[in-house]
Amino acid sequence: MKHELVLVVDFGGQYNQLIARRVRENNVYCEIIPYTAGVDAIKAKNPKGIIFTGGPNSAYLPDSPQISADIFELDIPILGICYGDQLISHTLGGVVRKGEKQEKEYGKTEITYGNSALFEGITTSSVWMSHTDLIEKAPEGFDVVATTSVCPVAAMENVAKKIYGVQFHPEVEHSLEGHKIIKNFLYNICKVSGDWTTTSFIDDKIKEIKEKIGDKRALCALSGGVDSSVAAVLIHRAIGDNLTCIFVDHGLLRKNEGDDVERIFKERFDMNLIRVNAQDRFLGKLKGVTEPESKRKIIGEEFIRVFEEESNKLGKMDFLVQGTIYADVIESGLGDAATIKSHHNVGGIPEDVDFQEIVEPLRELFKDEVRRIGLELGIDEDLIFRHPFPGPGLGIRVIGEVTEEKCDILREADAVYMDELRKAGLYTEIWQAFATLPDVMTVGVMGDERTYAHLVGLRAVNSSDGMTSDWYNMPYDILEKISNRIINEVDGVNRVVYDITSKPPGTIEWE
């Protein structure tokens, strides 16, 4: 089934993914396309609507991103946001200019709405502005339908041509009822029916996979993370025993994680799962290595070797399954990310491993959509909502040389940390939390005796994409419980610290 499509044309805006997610939240399939793709490529996709994103440039400068005026003759509804709004005005003969100091607007701004299908049912009047340029005069044929105290054209429309523009950002949460503006554009103006649902995606994808793979064989490198897990279950639903998953347990996982992965996929989903217990092999390669990038490289290369050895034992496999998601595609330049992700997702599949094709069943989905699909497929909530975990695992959370003893200490400390977060109802509020074991020994007093033991660092951050993050303001009483439990229950630890560094300047992981 071919779904209705709305295109987000990217002009370099920082919220391009957020706009697409807002559209999809309204059960409308959406894709992001660079403005350089051109009008013919946009027309060929036959979208029900088009949204121009914001961007950092000035529409009136010759070297700024532009688009042919032909796009306004396609009879396809268009919504311009911020720079997209200014670009519409500039291209169609309006006046866009640099704002004076008092005319620039950043942050929460009060707005006055006029009568428009775009603002139907909206009662509040606060939006999020971020602009230095402004539209002084709307193009001929456009009506001004919103203003602020300093912005004469905060929104404009040409109903006959179905072209709309807003100077503010309805996609961000700070724009109260901004979600209604996007919904109004989709349903009142684009006249969509809203046929994009998790159920329809699963049904369509299973049909597509069956047609593509048929009775041939597929191999999946299963990490136990959300993306590869959902991809594996979805492919298994389509081709059953023709899928084989290889799970490389490098001994650098969280407590019981390897057993959980085996239980879920081998027992519950009855999948062909090969668990490779390679702990000694990885720890042997890491012996004496302390430099973070060296550790990452060793772990990645060893993963390749193990995966290659195991896949060669299985004979010819026609397809390689990967958990590539839409954010990966976007970050790879909105092009064909298969080659890039075939190396990234599984640590670097060798060129000489012979596959007919790479299959990426989640390629169109954002992370939140992947989670919803996973839940509908029956995967455990604990796995679906598990915090992000790096490929090198504890190899980069044990600072300095990685040993079995240090990994065991860190596993136990991290398990206590996660247990207390769940008991306090904080686990799902936090984007990522974990314990780390710095290469630091400290003096302590336990049972009237002097100790010289490990320090454990605790980290908790909130983020939308991992590119930036803020440290989580953990309640003191929760920190106290966590610290007491770790020191009392985990042998070899006598001190606990909490990291209050945001990103930037720090990184989320310590290595």
C-alpha positions in Angstrom: 0.0 0.0 0.0 1.3 3.4 -1.0 0.8 5.9 1.8 0.0 9.6 1.6 3.2 11.6 1.6 4.1 15.0 3.0 7.6 16.3 2.1 9.8 18.4 4.4 12.2 20.4 2.2 15.3 21.1 4.3 16.9 24.5 4.1 19.4 23.8 6.8 17.0 24.1 9.8 18.0 22.7 13.1 14.4 21.3 13.6 14.0 19.4 10.3 13.7 16.0 12.0 11.3 17.5 14.6 9.0 18.8 11.9 8.9 15.4 10.2 8.2 13.7 13.6 5.3 16.1 14.2 3.8 15.3 10.9 4.1 11.5 11.5 2.5 12.0 15.0 -0.6 12.9 13.0 -0.6 9.6 11.2 0.8 11.0 8.0 3.9 9.6 6.4 6.7 12.2 5.9 10.1 12.3 4.3 12.8 14.9 4.5 14.4 16.0 1.2 17.2 18.6 0.6 16.2 21.7 -1.2 18.9 20.9 -3.8 16.8 17.9 -5.0 14.9 20.4 -7.1 11.2 20.8 -8.2 11.1 17.8 -10.6 12.2 15.4 -7.8 9.6 16.8 -5.5 6.9 16.6 -8.1 7.8 13.0 -8.9 7.1 12.0 -5.3 3.5 13.3 -5.7 3.2 14.6 -2.1 -0.1 15.7 -0.6 1.8 18.7 1.0 5.2 20.4 1.3 6.8 22.0 4.3 9.8 24.4 4.0 12.0 24.3 7.1 13.8 27.1 8.8 17.5 27.8 8.3 20.3 30.2 9.3 20.5 32.2 6.1 18.9 35.4 4.7 16.5 34.7 1.9 17.4 37.9 0.0 21.2 37.1 -0.2 22.3 35.5 -3.5 24.3 32.7 -2.0 21.4 31.6 0.3 19.5 28.3 -0.3 16.8 29.0 -2.9 14.1 27.0 -4.8 12.5 27.5 -8.2 9.3 29.5 -8.2 7.9 26.6 -10.3 7.2 24.8 -7.1 4.4 27.3 -6.4 2.6 26.3 -9.6 2.3 22.6 -8.7 -1.1 23.1 -6.9 0.3 21.3 -3.9 -0.2 23.0 -0.4 2.9 24.6 1.0 3.7 25.7 4.5 6.9 27.7 5.1 8.4 27.9 8.6 10.7 30.8 9.6 13.3 30.9 6.8 10.9 28.9 4.6 8.3 31.6 5.2 10.7 34.3 4.3 11.8 32.4 1.2 8.3 32.2 0.0 7.8 35.9 0.4 11.2 36.8 -1.2 10.6 34.5 -4.2 7.1 35.7 -4.9 7.8 39.4 -4.6 7.4 40.3 -1.0 9.8 42.4 1.0 12.2 40.6 3.4 14.8 42.6 5.3 17.2 42.4 8.2 15.5 43.4 11.4 16.6 46.3 13.5 17.8 45.5 17.0 14.4 46.0 18.5 12.7 43.9 15.7 14.6 40.7 16.3 12.7 38.1 18.2 14.1 35.1 20.1 12.2 32.8 22.4 8.6 33.0 23.8 6.6 35.7 22.0 2.9 36.8 22.3 1.1 36.6 18.9 -2.3 37.8 17.6 -4.0 35.4 15.2 -6.4 36.3 12.5 -9.0 34.1 10.8 -7.3 31.2 9.0 -7.8 27.5 8.4 -4.3 27.2 9.8 -5.3 28.5 13.2 -8.7 26.8 13.6 -9.4 25.8 17.2 -6.4 27.6 18.6 -7.0 29.8 21.7 -3.6 30.5 23.2 -1.3 33.2 21.8 2.3 32.3 22.7 4.8 31.0 20.1 8.5 30.4 19.8 10.4 32.9 17.6 14.0 32.7 16.4 14.7 35.3 13.7 16.8 38.3 12.8 15.2 38.9 9.4 11.5 39.7 9.0 8.9 40.0 6.3 8.1 43.7 6.0 5.5 43.2 3.2 3.7 40.0 2.1 3.7 39.2 -1.6 0.8 40.2 -3.8 -2.2 37.9 -3.3 -1.3 37.1 0.3 -3.2 38.1 3.4 -1.5 38.7 6.8 -3.1 36.4 9.3 -0.9 36.9 12.4 1.2 39.7 13.9 3.4 40.4 17.0 4.3 43.6 18.5 7.4 43.9 16.3 6.7 41.5 13.4 4.2 42.9 10.9 3.8 39.5 9.1 4.0 36.8 11.7 1.9 34.6 9.4 0.5 34.9 5.9 -1.6 32.9 3.4 -2.7 32.7 -0.2 -5.7 30.5 0.1 -6.3 30.3 -3.7 -2.8 29.0 -4.2 -2.7 27.0 -0.9 0.5 28.7 0.2 1.0 29.5 3.9 3.9 30.8 5.9 4.6 31.3 9.7 7.5 33.3 11.1 7.6 31.2 14.3 8.3 27.5 14.9 5.1 25.5 15.5 7.0 22.2 15.7 8.7 23.0 19.0 6.9 22.4 22.4 7.4 26.1 23.4 4.9 27.1 20.7 1.7 26.5 22.6 -0.8 24.6 20.4 1.8 24.5 17.6 0.9 20.9 17.1 -2.6 22.1 16.2 -1.2 24.4 13.5 0.6 21.4 11.9 -2.5 19.2 12.2 -4.6 22.0 10.6 -2.2 22.3 7.7 -2.3 18.5 7.2 -6.1 17.9 7.6 -7.7 21.3 6.7 -5.4 22.3 3.9 -3.7 19.2 2.5 -6.8 17.1 3.1 -5.0 14.0 4.2 -6.9 11.0 5.6 -4.1 9.9 8.0 -3.3 6.4 6.9 0.2 6.1 8.5 -0.1 3.8 11.6 2.2 1.2 13.2 -0.2 -1.6 12.2 -0.2 -0.5 8.6 3.6 -0.2 8.6 4.0 -3.7 10.0 1.6 -5.2 7.5 3.1 -3.4 4.6 6.7 -4.1 5.6 6.0 -7.9 6.1 4.5 -8.1 2.6 7.5 -6.2 1.2 10.0 -8.4 2.9 8.3 -11.6 1.8 8.4 -10.3 -1.8 12.0 -9.3 -1.6 13.6 -12.2 0.3 11.1 -15.0 -0.6 12.6 -18.4 0.3 16.2 -17.1 0.4 18.3 -16.8 3.6 19.0 -13.7 5.7 21.6 -13.0 8.4 21.2 -10.4 11.2 23.9 -9.1 13.5 21.9 -8.8 16.7 23.3 -6.5 19.4 20.3 -6.6 21.7 19.7 -2.9 21.2 16.3 -1.5 20.3 16.9 -1.0 16.5 18.5 -4.4 15.7 16.0 -6.2 17.9 13.0 -4.7 16.3 14.5 -5.3 12.8 15.1 -8.9 13.7 11.6 -9.6 15.0 10.0 -7.9 12.0 12.1 -9.9 9.5 11.4 -13.1 11.4 7.7 -12.4 11.3 8.1 -12.3 7.5 10.5 -15.2 6.7 10.6 -17.3 9.8 13.5 -19.9 10.0 15.1 -18.4 6.9 16.5 -15.7 9.3 19.6 -16.5 11.4 20.8 -14.0 14.0 24.3 -13.9 15.3 24.7 -12.3 18.8 28.3 -11.7 19.7 28.6 -11.5 23.5 31.9 -9.8 24.0 31.7 -9.9 27.8 31.3 -6.2 28.0 27.5 -6.1 28.4 25.4 -5.0 31.4 24.4 -7.5 34.1 22.4 -10.4 32.7 22.1 -8.7 29.3 23.5 -11.5 27.3 21.1 -14.0 29.0 18.2 -11.6 28.4 18.9 -11.4 24.7 19.1 -15.1 24.4 15.9 -15.7 26.4 13.9 -13.1 24.4 14.9 -14.1 20.9 15.6 -17.8 21.2 13.0 -18.9 23.6 10.2 -16.4 23.3 10.4 -15.6 19.6 11.7 -19.1 18.6 14.4 -17.5 16.4 17.5 -19.1 15.0 20.0 -17.4 17.3 23.7 -18.1 17.6 25.2 -16.7 20.7 28.9 -16.4 20.5 30.5 -16.2 24.0 33.7 -14.4 23.2 34.5 -12.8 26.6 38.0 -14.3 27.0 38.9 -13.5 23.4 37.9 -9.8 23.8 39.5 -9.4 27.2 42.7 -11.0 26.0 42.9 -8.4 23.1 42.3 -5.6 25.6 44.9 -6.6 28.1 47.2 -3.7 28.9 45.4 -1.3 26.6 44.3 2.0 28.3 43.8 4.5 25.4 40.1 4.9 24.7 40.3 5.0 20.9 42.6 2.0 20.9 40.0 0.1 22.9 37.2 1.1 20.6 39.2 0.0 17.6 40.2 -3.3 19.1 36.6 -4.1 20.1 35.3 -3.1 16.7 37.8 -5.1 14.7 37.5 -8.2 16.9 33.7 -8.0 16.5 34.2 -8.1 12.7 36.5 -11.2 13.0 34.0 -13.1 15.2 31.1 -12.2 13.0 33.0 -13.2 9.9 34.0 -16.6 11.4 30.5 -17.4 12.5 28.8 -16.3 9.3 31.3 -18.4 7.2 30.1 -21.5 9.1 26.6 -21.0 7.9 27.3 -21.1 4.2 25.9 -18.6 1.7 23.6 -16.0 3.0 21.7 -13.9 0.5 20.7 -10.9 2.6 22.2 -8.9 5.5 19.6 -7.4 7.9 20.5 -4.1 9.6 18.7 -1.8 12.1 19.3 1.4 10.2 16.7 4.0 11.2 15.7 7.3 9.5 17.9 9.5 11.7 20.9 7.4 10.4 19.8 8.1 6.9 19.4 11.8 7.5 22.8 12.1 9.3 24.4 10.4 6.3 23.2 13.1 4.0 19.7 12.0 3.0 21.1 9.8 0.4 21.6 6.0 0.1 23.1 5.2 3.5 23.4 1.5 3.0 27.1 1.4 2.5 27.8 3.7 5.4 25.5 1.9 7.8 26.6 -1.6 6.7 29.9 -0.7 8.3 28.6 1.3 11.2 25.7 -0.8 12.5 27.6 -4.1 13.0 31.0 -2.8 13.7 32.2 -3.1 10.1 31.1 -6.0 8.0 34.0 -7.0 5.8 33.8 -6.3 2.0 34.4 -10.0 1.2 31.3 -11.3 3.1 29.0 -12.0 0.2 25.5 -10.7 0.4 23.1 -10.2 -2.4 21.5 -7.2 -0.7 21.3 -5.3 2.6 17.8 -5.2 4.1 16.9 -2.2 6.3 13.3 -2.7 7.4 13.3 0.3 9.8 14.9 2.7 7.4 11.9 5.0 7.2 11.3 5.2 11.0 12.4 7.6 13.8 13.5 6.1 17.2 10.1 6.7 18.9 8.3 5.0 15.9 10.7 2.0 16.2 9.8 1.7 19.8 6.1 1.7 19.0 6.6 -0.9 16.3 8.6 -3.0 18.8 5.8 -2.9 21.4 3.2 -3.9 18.8 5.5 -6.8 17.7 5.4 -8.0 21.3 9.0 -7.2 22.4 9.5 -6.7 26.1 9.1 -3.1 27.3 12.3 -3.4 29.3 14.2 -3.9 26.1 12.3 -1.4 24.0 12.8 1.4 26.6 16.3 0.4 27.6 18.7 3.3 27.7 21.3 3.7 24.9 24.4 1.6 25.2 27.6 2.0 23.3 28.8 -0.7 20.9 32.1 -1.1 22.9 30.0 -1.5 26.0 31.8 -1.6 29.3 35.0 -1.4 27.4 34.7 2.4 27.5 32.9 2.7 30.8 35.8 1.0 32.6 38.4 3.8 32.3 41.9 2.5 31.7 42.7 -1.2 31.3 39.7 -3.4 31.0 39.7 -6.5 33.2 37.1 -9.1 34.1 37.2 -8.0 37.8 36.6 -4.3 36.9 33.7 -5.3 34.5 32.1 -7.4 37.3 32.3 -4.5 39.7 30.8 -2.1 37.2 28.1 -4.5 36.2 26.9 -4.8 39.8 27.1 -1.0 40.5 25.2 -0.2 37.4 22.5 -2.8 38.2 22.0 -1.2 41.6 21.8 2.2 40.0 19.2 1.1 37.4 17.2 -0.7 40.1 16.9 2.4 42.2 16.0 4.6 39.2 13.2 2.2 38.4 11.9 2.0 41.9 11.8 5.8 42.0 10.0 6.0 38.7 12.8 8.0 37.2 14.2 5.5 34.6 11.8 6.5 31.8 12.2 10.2 32.6 16.0 10.0 31.9 17.3 9.6 28.4 20.5 7.8 29.4 21.9 6.8 32.8 24.9 4.6 33.6 27.7 3.9 36.0 31.3 4.2 35.1 34.5 2.9 36.8 37.3 5.5 36.6 40.8 4.3 37.0 40.8 5.8 40.5 41.3 4.2 44.0 40.4 6.1 47.1 40.9 5.8 50.8 37.8 5.1 52.9 36.7 3.8 56.3 34.4 0.8 56.5 33.8 -1.2 59.7 36.4 0.9 61.6 39.0 -0.2 59.1 40.9 1.7 56.4 40.0 0.7 52.9 41.6 1.5 49.5 39.0 0.7 46.9 37.4 1.8 43.6 35.4 5.0 42.9 32.2 4.7 41.0 30.9 7.6 38.8 27.2 8.0 38.1 26.0 9.7 35.0 22.4 10.7 34.0 21.5 13.0 31.1 18.5 14.2 29.1 18.7 14.6 25.4 16.7 14.3 22.2 19.3 12.9 19.9 22.6 12.6 21.9 24.2 15.5 20.1 23.7 17.8 23.1 22.6 16.9 26.6 21.9 18.4 30.0 22.8 16.6 33.2 19.8 15.3 35.1 19.0 17.0 38.4 18.8 13.9 40.5 16.9 14.2 43.8 19.4 14.0 46.7 17.5 11.3 48.5 17.7 9.1 45.5 21.4 9.7 45.1 21.8 8.8 48.8 20.0 5.5 48.4 22.0 4.6 45.3 25.4 5.5 46.9 24.6 3.6 50.1 23.5 0.5 48.2 26.5 0.5 45.9 29.0 0.9 48.8 27.3 -1.7 50.9 26.5 -4.3 48.2 29.3 -4.0 45.6 32.7 -5.4 46.8 35.6 -3.2 46.0 33.9 0.1 46.0 34.1 2.7 48.8 33.1 6.0 47.1 30.4 7.2 44.7 30.3 10.5 42.8 27.7 12.1 40.5 28.6 13.8 37.2 27.0 17.2 36.6 28.6 18.0 33.3 26.5 18.8 30.3 27.4 18.2 26.6 29.1 20.4 25.5 31.6 20.9 27.1 31.8 17.2 28.2 30.6 14.1 26.3 27.9 11.8 27.6 30.3 8.8 27.9 33.5 9.4 29.8 35.6 7.8 27.1 
